[in-house]
Amino acid sequence: MLKKLIENIIYKLKGSKYLIDKDMTQIQLLSTVIIRGFMIIRGMFLRFRIKGYGVIFRDKKVTVISPQNIITHGTLNLGSGSFIDARVKHNIELGKNFTLGRNSMIEGFGVLQDLGVELIVGDNVGISANSMLSIRGSVCIGNDVIIGPYFSLHAENHNFKNQKEIIRDQGTSRKGVTIEDNVWIGAKVTILDGVTIHTGAVIAAGAVVTDDVPKLSVVGGVPAKIIKYRK
């Protein structure tokens, strides 16, 4: 009965069918419910400061700076130790069922001279633990994107052509990063500025992506190259 009740609640939150693992015991399930209950209570205090709608699950030691620049369109899950700095020129806009894993960071602010631009995320996107998104340039992530742990994204590059001037005084360039729908990004992947990852692509674990990734391709390596196409 408890499993069925929770499955129905999750269905209403997510908007899609959800089945709890049959091997999960009643005690494990009950402890999970208690933990999630406390996360909802913590999230209620944040809900009043964030625009939009949806339940917020907020774990322990979560930090959110400038929550007024965040817009949600459904359930938001913030793992323990996660950090969002929303001091950006526009907004951080999050679709329904967005998860930011434990000890992960969304960094919109670096220096007072130049704020980050924006982050727009579609529905059903999960970013696993110990990941880092630097949204100095514009970052757009589509729907149904899976991102593994220790992921990093950097939407900015330092200029360095002038040999007579120190690099930190030469400014930066920001082309932005786009990740389209239904993409799977493996563990420890790094995506650099100016990259577009097209629909249905798979990025192998440990890859460093420096160029655009074609639709339905599988890429890997440093720098990432096409391994094959999904049939």
One Martini backbone bead per residue (centre of mass of N, CA, C, O) as a GRO file, in nm:
protein
  231
    1MET     BB    1   0.057   0.062  -0.021
    2LEU     BB    2   0.295   0.260   0.004
    3LYS     BB    3   0.406   0.230  -0.281
    4LYS     BB    4   0.151   0.322  -0.429
    5LEU     BB    5   0.130   0.602  -0.306
    6ILE     BB    6   0.410   0.707  -0.398
    7GLU     BB    7   0.373   0.660  -0.700
    8ASN     BB    8   0.138   0.864  -0.723
    9ILE     BB    9   0.292   1.114  -0.627
   10ILE     BB   10   0.517   1.105  -0.840
   11TYR     BB   11   0.332   1.123  -1.083
   12LYS     BB   12   0.225   1.411  -1.014
   13LEU     BB   13   0.509   1.549  -1.020
   14LYS     BB   14   0.619   1.428  -1.310
   15GLY     BB   15   0.395   1.307  -1.527
   16SER     BB   16   0.489   0.999  -1.485
   17LYS     BB   17   0.558   0.689  -1.468
   18TYR     BB   18   0.628   0.508  -1.145
   19LEU     BB   19   0.859   0.252  -1.023
   20ILE     BB   20   0.938   0.077  -0.757
   21ASP     BB   21   1.156  -0.118  -0.637
   22LYS     BB   22   1.090  -0.444  -0.531
   23ASP     BB   23   1.353  -0.454  -0.320
   24MET     BB   24   1.232  -0.246  -0.148
   25THR     BB   25   1.185  -0.176   0.164
   26GLN     BB   26   0.988  -0.039   0.401
   27ILE     BB   27   1.216   0.100   0.558
   28GLN     BB   28   1.355   0.237   0.319
   29LEU     BB   29   1.106   0.392   0.228
   30LEU     BB   30   1.048   0.547   0.490
   31SER     BB   31   1.321   0.695   0.508
   32THR     BB   32   1.286   0.843   0.239
   33VAL     BB   33   1.031   0.999   0.312
   34ILE     BB   34   1.154   1.158   0.548
   35ILE     BB   35   1.376   1.300   0.392
   36ARG     BB   36   1.185   1.435   0.182
   37GLY     BB   37   1.023   1.594   0.386
   38PHE     BB   38   1.253   1.780   0.481
   39MET     BB   39   1.311   1.893   0.196
   40ILE     BB   40   1.039   2.037   0.165
   41ILE     BB   41   1.064   2.227   0.405
   42ARG     BB   42   1.318   2.372   0.304
   43GLY     BB   43   1.189   2.453   0.024
   44MET     BB   44   0.970   2.652   0.123
   45PHE     BB   45   1.164   2.894   0.183
   46LEU     BB   46   1.256   2.912  -0.124
   47ARG     BB   47   0.985   2.943  -0.280
   48PHE     BB   48   0.937   3.253  -0.203
   49ARG     BB   49   1.215   3.344  -0.384
   50ILE     BB   50   1.105   3.188  -0.631
   51LYS     BB   51   1.006   3.165  -0.935
   52GLY     BB   52   0.711   3.014  -0.998
   53TYR     BB   53   0.678   2.652  -0.977
   54GLY     BB   54   0.684   2.397  -0.748
   55VAL     BB   55   0.852   2.160  -0.591
   56ILE     BB   56   1.105   2.174  -0.329
   57PHE     BB   57   1.404   1.988  -0.290
   58ARG     BB   58   1.604   2.042   0.009
   59ASP     BB   59   1.893   1.985   0.120
   60LYS     BB   60   2.170   1.997   0.279
   61LYS     BB   61   2.382   2.259   0.229
   62VAL     BB   62   2.229   2.475   0.056
   63THR     BB   63   2.313   2.723  -0.198
   64VAL     BB   64   2.148   3.047  -0.276
   65ILE     BB   65   2.206   3.303  -0.508
   66SER     BB   66   1.975   3.499  -0.624
   67PRO     BB   67   1.668   3.367  -0.643
   68GLN     BB   68   1.517   3.591  -0.821
   69ASN     BB   69   1.672   3.459  -1.095
   70ILE     BB   70   1.473   3.217  -1.061
   71ILE     BB   71   1.298   2.972  -1.271
   72THR     BB   72   1.020   2.755  -1.236
   73HIS     BB   73   0.833   2.447  -1.393
   74GLY     BB   74   0.873   2.263  -1.130
   75THR     BB   75   1.043   2.027  -1.006
   76LEU     BB   76   1.303   2.061  -0.747
   77ASN     BB   77   1.641   1.923  -0.703
   78LEU     BB   78   1.862   1.957  -0.413
   79GLY     BB   79   2.152   1.858  -0.320
   80SER     BB   80   2.391   1.805  -0.114
   81GLY     BB   81   2.599   2.090  -0.138
   82SER     BB   82   2.472   2.268  -0.329
   83PHE     BB   83   2.521   2.536  -0.592
   84ILE     BB   84   2.374   2.868  -0.660
   85ASP     BB   85   2.468   3.137  -0.886
   86ALA     BB   86   2.232   3.402  -0.993
   87ARG     BB   87   2.440   3.628  -1.099
   88VAL     BB   88   2.279   3.747  -1.373
   89LYS     BB   89   2.155   3.911  -1.654
   90HIS     BB   90   1.916   3.722  -1.642
   91ASN     BB   91   1.846   3.379  -1.614
   92ILE     BB   92   1.736   3.089  -1.433
   93GLU     BB   93   1.582   2.824  -1.620
   94LEU     BB   94   1.363   2.560  -1.502
   95GLY     BB   95   1.237   2.276  -1.556
   96LYS     BB   96   1.089   1.999  -1.507
   97ASN     BB   97   1.262   1.781  -1.325
   98PHE     BB   98   1.514   1.907  -1.169
   99THR     BB   99   1.863   1.802  -1.107
  100LEU     BB  100   2.103   1.867  -0.841
  101GLY     BB  101   2.362   1.729  -0.728
  102ARG     BB  102   2.590   1.654  -0.520
  103ASN     BB  103   2.822   1.902  -0.506
  104SER     BB  104   2.700   2.105  -0.707
  105MET     BB  105   2.748   2.367  -0.973
  106ILE     BB  106   2.616   2.700  -1.043
  107GLU     BB  107   2.799   2.954  -1.227
  108GLY     BB  108   2.734   3.311  -1.278
  109PHE     BB  109   2.976   3.420  -1.097
  110GLY     BB  110   3.301   3.598  -1.093
  111VAL     BB  111   3.291   3.913  -1.169
  112LEU     BB  112   3.204   4.249  -1.154
  113GLN     BB  113   3.263   4.323  -1.462
  114ASP     BB  114   3.120   4.023  -1.551
  115LEU     BB  115   2.852   3.867  -1.590
  116GLY     BB  116   2.664   3.632  -1.641
  117VAL     BB  117   2.399   3.530  -1.839
  118GLU     BB  118   2.264   3.212  -1.879
  119LEU     BB  119   2.003   2.955  -1.799
  120ILE     BB  120   1.847   2.692  -1.999
  121VAL     BB  121   1.603   2.440  -1.903
  122GLY     BB  122   1.441   2.169  -1.945
  123ASP     BB  123   1.296   1.870  -1.920
  124ASN     BB  124   1.424   1.612  -1.756
  125VAL     BB  125   1.694   1.698  -1.581
  126GLY     BB  126   2.018   1.548  -1.488
  127ILE     BB  127   2.267   1.625  -1.239
  128SER     BB  128   2.525   1.496  -1.107
  129ALA     BB  129   2.763   1.458  -0.899
  130ASN     BB  130   3.025   1.680  -0.896
  131SER     BB  131   2.938   1.933  -1.064
  132MET     BB  132   3.008   2.197  -1.332
  133LEU     BB  133   2.857   2.520  -1.418
  134SER     BB  134   2.970   2.770  -1.640
  135ILE     BB  135   2.762   3.071  -1.704
  136ARG     BB  136   2.898   3.313  -1.859
  137GLY     BB  137   2.759   3.209  -2.083
  138SER     BB  138   2.528   3.080  -2.275
  139VAL     BB  139   2.297   2.818  -2.161
  140CYS     BB  140   2.148   2.527  -2.332
  141ILE     BB  141   1.903   2.282  -2.224
  142GLY     BB  142   1.714   2.035  -2.292
  143ASN     BB  143   1.540   1.752  -2.308
  144ASP     BB  144   1.623   1.461  -2.168
  145VAL     BB  145   1.896   1.494  -1.988
  146ILE     BB  146   2.197   1.312  -1.919
  147ILE     BB  147   2.423   1.359  -1.632
  148GLY     BB  148   2.708   1.284  -1.505
  149PRO     BB  149   2.958   1.268  -1.302
  150TYR     BB  150   3.199   1.512  -1.310
  151PHE     BB  151   3.093   1.747  -1.462
  152SER     BB  152   3.187   2.000  -1.721
  153LEU     BB  153   3.119   2.357  -1.792
  154HIS     BB  154   3.249   2.617  -2.035
  155ALA     BB  155   3.125   2.952  -2.130
  156GLU     BB  156   3.450   3.026  -2.172
  157ASN     BB  157   3.729   3.232  -2.289
  158HIS     BB  158   4.060   3.314  -2.311
  159ASN     BB  159   4.259   3.555  -2.420
  160PHE     BB  160   4.613   3.517  -2.599
  161LYS     BB  161   4.759   3.656  -2.857
  162ASN     BB  162   4.905   3.867  -2.688
  163GLN     BB  163   5.243   3.856  -2.590
  164LYS     BB  164   5.266   4.156  -2.439
  165GLU     BB  165   5.021   4.049  -2.271
  166ILE     BB  166   4.855   3.954  -2.024
  167ILE     BB  167   4.601   3.733  -2.013
  168ARG     BB  168   4.407   3.863  -1.791
  169ASP     BB  169   4.397   4.145  -1.986
  170GLN     BB  170   4.239   4.015  -2.263
  171GLY     BB  171   4.000   3.873  -2.190
  172THR     BB  172   3.689   3.743  -2.326
  173SER     BB  173   3.495   3.472  -2.462
  174ARG     BB  174   3.133   3.416  -2.571
  175LYS     BB  175   2.938   3.162  -2.729
  176GLY     BB  176   2.835   2.915  -2.598
  177VAL     BB  177   2.598   2.645  -2.498
  178THR     BB  178   2.448   2.347  -2.658
  179ILE     BB  179   2.191   2.111  -2.549
  180GLU     BB  180   1.999   1.890  -2.667
  181ASP     BB  181   1.791   1.646  -2.696
  182ASN     BB  182   1.848   1.334  -2.584
  183VAL     BB  183   2.114   1.333  -2.395
  184TRP     BB  184   2.422   1.154  -2.317
  185ILE     BB  185   2.638   1.215  -2.035
  186GLY     BB  186   2.908   1.116  -1.902
  187ALA     BB  187   3.153   1.074  -1.700
  188LYS     BB  188   3.389   1.325  -1.691
  189VAL     BB  189   3.287   1.552  -1.870
  190THR     BB  190   3.397   1.809  -2.107
  191ILE     BB  191   3.268   2.137  -2.193
  192LEU     BB  192   3.320   2.380  -2.428
  193ASP     BB  193   3.313   2.656  -2.584
  194GLY     BB  194   3.091   2.659  -2.874
  195VAL     BB  195   2.908   2.413  -2.826
  196THR     BB  196   2.710   2.158  -3.004
  197ILE     BB  197   2.466   1.919  -2.899
  198HIS     BB  198   2.290   1.698  -3.058
  199THR     BB  199   2.039   1.504  -3.100
  200GLY     BB  200   2.101   1.186  -2.951
  201ALA     BB  201   2.363   1.202  -2.815
  202VAL     BB  202   2.683   1.048  -2.712
  203ILE     BB  203   2.903   1.080  -2.425
  204ALA     BB  204   3.183   0.965  -2.324
  205ALA     BB  205   3.371   0.896  -2.080
  206GLY     BB  206   3.617   1.158  -2.046
  207ALA     BB  207   3.546   1.366  -2.239
  208VAL     BB  208   3.654   1.637  -2.467
  209VAL     BB  209   3.457   1.903  -2.583
  210THR     BB  210   3.532   2.122  -2.881
  211ASP     BB  211   3.302   2.024  -3.076
  212ASP     BB  212   3.059   1.948  -3.257
  213VAL     BB  213   2.776   1.723  -3.224
  214PRO     BB  214   2.614   1.502  -3.387
  215LYS     BB  215   2.345   1.346  -3.465
  216LEU     BB  216   2.344   1.029  -3.324
  217SER     BB  217   2.617   1.029  -3.186
  218VAL     BB  218   2.937   0.882  -3.084
  219VAL     BB  219   3.164   1.013  -2.842
  220GLY     BB  220   3.532   1.031  -2.782
  221GLY     BB  221   3.786   1.168  -2.604
  222VAL     BB  222   4.114   1.361  -2.649
  223PRO     BB  223   3.954   1.487  -2.828
  224ALA     BB  224   3.650   1.452  -2.943
  225LYS     BB  225   3.527   1.174  -3.137
  226ILE     BB  226   3.393   0.981  -3.370
  227ILE     BB  227   3.283   0.645  -3.338
  228LYS     BB  228   2.962   0.656  -3.399
  229TYR     BB  229   2.633   0.557  -3.489
  230ARG     BB  230   2.314   0.540  -3.421
  231LYS     BB  231   2.070   0.290  -3.526
   0.00000   0.00000   0.00000
